[in-house]
Each structure stands twice: as structure tokens, then as C-alpha cells.
Amino acid sequence: MLSDEHAEEMEGERIRALGFSGAFVGLWAWELTGGGLPADFDEATYRT
């Protein structure tokens, strides 16, 4: 398994750039009624 600490670009002893080796998924919810209701999810499905 590759972790984030192995995704760094080194320049000698100095870290030149940080990398990301994992997966990323975002979920957006927008409350349109104006009532200020929270987004509450019991389940989500990710399909490729």
C-alpha cells in the first residue's frame, strides 16, 4: 500500500512538494428552501 508520505518530492533533505496518493470523493448538498435545514444522509452509493 502506498501512503501519502511516499508521495512527497524531495530536494536533498528538504520537501519540495507534497503529493496525494489516495482516493477522494466529494458530496455536495444545497438547502434551497431557506429554512437552514442540515444535510443528513443515512447512506450514499459510489459507482464507477
Secondary structure, DSSP 8 states (H G I E B T S, - for coil): ---GGGS-EEETTEEEE----S----------SSS------S------
